[in-house]
Amino acid sequence: MRTTHRIAIMLLSLVLSGCAMQQPVEVLRPDEFSTMATRLRTELVRRGLLDENGAYEPGLPMNSHGEYRPASFGEELYKRLSTRFRMPDAATGGLTPETFAASASPRDDVRIGKGGFVMAQGMDIITVSIIAVTDWNGDGVNDWLLVCRVKPLLGNGPRDYYLAVDNVTAEGVLQPKIIAIYDCQDGTCVLVTGKARKDVLGFDPEHPYVDATPGDQVTLPPGSPAPTGGVHEDRRVEEQSLAN
């Protein structure tokens, strides 16, 4: 009885201190999550994914039972993720196909792994990876956090799109919402949130933005070393996105 009493007191203390409000996060790409946490720390703290010290609660989200989970996130994202966050005219049956798979031509080089895919399309290298599974929007249902990295072979770039896919089910096109854009242009990289995202994209996406607050503003030359624990060089990122 004494042990049970101690446990009850400890749980009550956690609730009163606010610690119990932190959302568990199943991190599937530690390097990408570390980079996202560096760039969007304030937002992740606000949503309960990080504590005030920048630490997260690891493990399978408590409300994950019975929710859809594919055998391969890479296959799922390649076949079902909408490209409208980049191309507003993308639509099923339209001139611009809506998903990455539908837009691929026989000339495109596509490599798919369990955690994401890499696609060489035209003059771009596109890497899409799942970062984590967690209850991002606080509705009691788990969501997918993604990053889509577009690296042009010529000109400016790369550009990272941080995306949230709410309440994933087994069917239909996955419609992501834009959390933030990390954009590299003319020698500097800037994290773009709020209304400025429309200026970077050149259009207003059909699916609304996530109202996000950045952490410390990051402005670095594209070739600068990443923050400690952050994203590694592009070659390693591509290899890790294909790892089992």
C-alpha positions, 0 to 999 in steps of 0.5 A: 500500500505504501508503494501505491501511495508513493506512486499516486503522489508522484503522479499527482506531482507530475500533473500539478507541475505540468510535466504530464502535459508533454506529448510523447513523440515517436521520432523516426528520423533523429537527425531531422527531428533535431534540426526541426527542433532547432529551427522551430523550438518555440513552436514545439515547446508551445505544442508540448512536444519539447519541454522548456529545456528542449527535450522530448518525451520519447516513445510510442504515442499513447493514443496510437492503438488502432490507428493506421500505420503503413508497412513502409512510410516511403511507399505511402508517401510516394504514392499518396502525398499530395504535391499541392504544397509546391504546385497549386495546380496539381490535381487528380486528373489534371494537367499536373498530377497530384501525387509524386508517384503520379507525376513521375516519368520513366526518366525519373530516378526514384529510390524508396525506403521504409522512412521516405523516398528520393526522387530525381525529377527534372533539375531537382533532387527531392527527398521526402522523409517522415520525421515523427509521429505525434499528436501535433494538433492536440485533437487526440489523434496522431499525425505525421510530421514530414520534411520535403527537401528540394535541392536544385541541381542549378541555382538557388536552394535547397529548400525544406518544407516542414509539413504536418499530415493530420489524422492519417487514414488508409485511403485517399490522398495525403493532404499536408499543411505547411508548418514552415519553410527553410529557404536558401536564396542568394547565399543565405538560409532563412526560416519562413513562417506566418504570412511570409510563406505565401511570398516564398511560394508565390501562391496561397495553398489550398490547404491552410498553413499551420500557425507556427512560431519559429525558435531562434531565427536561423540565417546561415550560408548554405554551406555552413556546418549544421547545428550540433545534432542537426542535419548532416550532409545531403548524401547522408540524409538521402542514405538515411531516408532509405534505411530500414 
